[in-house]
Amino acid sequence: MKKGKRIINAKKSVEKGKLYDVQEAVALVKENAKAKFDESVEVHVNLNINPTSGDQAIRSTVILPHGTGKDIKVCVIAKDDIDAKKAGADVIGGEDLIAQIKTGKLPDVDVIVTTPDMMPKLASAAKVLGPRGLMPSPKTDTVTTNIIETVSELKKGKESFKNDKGACVHQIIGKASFDTKKLEENYKAFINAVLAQKTDAHKGKLIKSISICSTMGPGVKVKA
């Protein structure tokens, strides 16, 4: 496929093999984000792990100080909907909603939060929710008794991340329209959250390499 002039010029602006400081990398990404829409800014981290080993798997959450630029829609499944209403959840339901989900009728949301007592009932919908990345889990703090705090954090920019089969983690840290400082702060929050997952099962440095890019822009390698 023939590459457009914009893509070719953008790649020329990135020095091959160079490891950039975060500030330089973010500036380059913003400079090359020239699509007709507000491109997302993505961070891709290559980890020094065996992705098939359970004790080395990386899965956690991070609260991005400035969010991702997306309005997160949250669904709460609980017996009592009072806390969910106070928290500002977008969709609220109980066993009736679980029954609906099991038929394949999913609510238009980005994340589902539930209480521990509802998890056994929600487990029957795992085959529907799992492939879509919507199944609540204690590891991502989406199974909780503190609905108000959890929904509030999600609305403010709390994100879940985990390694893929290629031993990488990927995270959107904002929009190209964000100012440089906000993107830097989101970047640092994410990288620190990844580094915090290092355990005795991980030998040597946890992070092999890091790159940052916009949706349509070239990758820029960042000093790990």
C-alpha positions in Angstrom: 0.0 0.0 0.0 1.3 3.4 -1.0 2.1 5.7 1.9 0.8 9.2 1.9 3.1 12.2 1.8 2.1 13.2 5.3 3.2 9.8 6.8 6.4 9.9 4.8 7.3 13.4 6.1 6.3 12.5 9.6 8.6 9.5 9.7 11.5 11.6 8.4 11.1 13.9 11.4 11.8 11.0 13.8 15.5 10.1 14.0 15.9 6.3 13.5 17.3 4.5 16.5 17.3 7.5 18.7 15.9 7.3 22.2 14.1 10.5 23.1 13.4 12.1 26.4 9.7 12.1 27.3 9.3 15.8 26.6 10.9 15.5 23.2 8.9 12.5 22.3 5.6 14.0 23.3 6.4 17.2 21.3 7.2 15.1 18.2 4.0 13.1 18.5 1.9 16.2 18.8 3.8 17.8 15.8 3.1 14.8 13.6 -0.6 14.4 14.6 -2.1 16.1 11.6 -5.1 13.9 10.8 -8.5 15.6 10.4 -9.6 14.3 13.8 -8.2 14.6 17.3 -5.8 11.7 17.4 -5.3 9.6 20.5 -1.8 9.4 22.0 -0.7 5.9 22.7 2.1 4.3 24.7 3.4 0.9 23.9 5.6 -0.9 26.4 7.6 -4.0 25.6 8.1 -6.1 28.7 10.9 -8.4 29.8 8.4 -11.2 30.8 7.3 -14.6 29.8 3.6 -13.9 28.8 2.7 -17.6 29.2 3.8 -17.7 32.9 1.1 -16.8 35.3 3.4 -15.4 37.9 4.9 -13.0 35.5 1.7 -11.7 33.9 1.1 -7.9 34.3 -2.4 -6.7 35.1 -3.3 -3.6 37.1 -4.9 -0.2 37.0 -3.7 3.4 36.7 -5.4 6.7 37.4 -4.4 9.1 34.7 -4.3 12.6 36.2 -5.9 14.1 33.1 -7.9 11.2 31.8 -7.8 10.0 28.2 -10.0 12.6 26.7 -12.9 10.2 26.4 -16.1 10.3 28.3 -16.2 7.0 30.1 -19.5 5.3 30.4 -19.9 3.1 33.5 -22.4 0.4 34.3 -23.1 -0.7 37.8 -24.6 -4.1 38.6 -25.8 -4.3 42.2 -28.8 -5.1 44.4 -29.0 -1.6 45.8 -28.8 1.2 43.2 -28.6 4.2 45.6 -24.7 4.4 45.6 -24.6 3.9 41.8 -27.0 6.8 41.3 -25.0 9.1 43.7 -21.8 8.2 41.8 -23.3 9.1 38.5 -23.2 5.7 36.8 -24.6 5.7 33.2 -26.4 2.3 33.4 -27.6 0.7 36.6 -29.2 -2.7 37.1 -29.4 -6.0 39.0 -30.4 -9.6 38.1 -32.7 -8.3 35.3 -29.7 -6.6 33.6 -27.6 -9.8 34.0 -30.4 -11.8 32.3 -30.4 -9.2 29.4 -26.6 -9.4 29.0 -26.8 -13.2 28.8 -28.9 -12.9 25.7 -26.3 -10.8 24.1 -27.9 -7.4 24.7 -25.1 -5.5 26.1 -25.4 -1.9 27.5 -23.5 0.8 25.6 -20.7 1.2 28.3 -16.9 1.1 28.5 -16.7 -0.7 31.9 -18.9 -2.7 34.2 -18.6 -2.5 38.0 -20.3 -4.9 40.4 -20.4 -5.9 44.1 -18.9 -9.1 45.5 -22.3 -10.6 46.2 -23.4 -10.2 42.6 -20.3 -11.9 41.1 -21.6 -15.4 41.3 -24.7 -14.4 39.4 -22.7 -12.3 36.9 -20.4 -15.3 36.3 -23.1 -16.9 34.1 -22.6 -14.0 31.7 -18.8 -14.4 31.5 -18.9 -15.9 28.0 -20.6 -12.7 26.7 -18.6 -10.2 28.7 -15.2 -11.8 28.7 -14.4 -11.5 25.0 -15.5 -7.9 25.0 -13.2 -7.0 28.0 -16.2 -6.1 30.2 -16.1 -8.8 32.8 -15.5 -7.2 36.3 -12.5 -8.5 38.2 -11.0 -7.8 41.6 -7.6 -7.3 39.8 -9.0 -4.2 38.0 -10.9 -3.0 41.1 -14.2 -3.4 39.3 -15.5 -5.8 41.9 -16.0 -3.6 45.0 -18.2 -2.7 47.9 -17.2 1.0 47.4 -19.3 1.8 44.4 -19.2 5.6 44.8 -15.4 5.8 44.9 -14.9 3.3 42.1 -17.2 5.0 39.7 -15.8 8.4 40.5 -12.3 7.2 39.8 -13.3 5.6 36.5 -15.0 8.8 35.5 -11.9 10.8 36.3 -9.5 8.6 34.3 -8.9 5.2 36.0 -7.7 2.7 33.3 -7.1 -1.0 33.4 -4.1 -2.5 31.6 -2.6 -6.0 31.1 0.1 -7.6 28.9 -0.8 -9.2 25.6 0.5 -12.5 24.1 3.5 -10.5 22.8 4.6 -9.4 26.3 3.5 -5.8 25.6 1.1 -3.4 27.3 -0.7 -0.6 25.5 -2.4 2.4 26.9 -4.0 5.6 25.5 -2.8 8.5 27.6 -4.8 11.4 26.1 -5.4 13.3 22.9 -3.0 15.1 20.6 -4.9 18.3 21.6 -3.8 17.9 25.2 -1.0 20.3 26.1 2.5 18.7 26.5 2.6 18.8 30.3 -0.7 16.9 30.7 0.5 14.2 28.3 3.8 14.0 30.1 2.1 13.6 33.5 -0.3 10.9 32.1 2.7 9.1 30.6 4.7 9.1 33.8 1.7 7.9 35.8 1.2 5.0 33.4 4.9 4.0 33.3 5.2 4.2 37.1 2.1 1.9 37.4 3.7 -0.6 35.1 7.0 -0.6 37.0 5.1 -1.0 40.3 4.1 -4.5 39.1 7.6 -5.9 39.2 7.9 -8.9 41.5 10.5 -11.5 42.4 9.3 -13.5 39.5 10.6 -10.8 37.1 14.3 -11.0 36.5 16.3 -8.0 35.4 14.6 -4.8 34.2 10.9 -5.1 33.8 10.7 -2.8 30.8 12.6 -3.6 27.6 11.5 -0.6 25.5 8.9 2.1 25.2 7.4 3.9 22.2 4.8 6.6 21.9 2.7 7.6 18.9 -0.5 9.2 17.8 -3.3 7.2 16.1 -2.0 7.9 12.6 1.6 9.0 13.4 4.9 7.2 13.5 6.3 5.7 16.7 8.9 7.6 18.7 11.2 5.5 21.0 11.4 6.8 24.6 14.2 6.3 27.1 13.1 3.5 29.4 
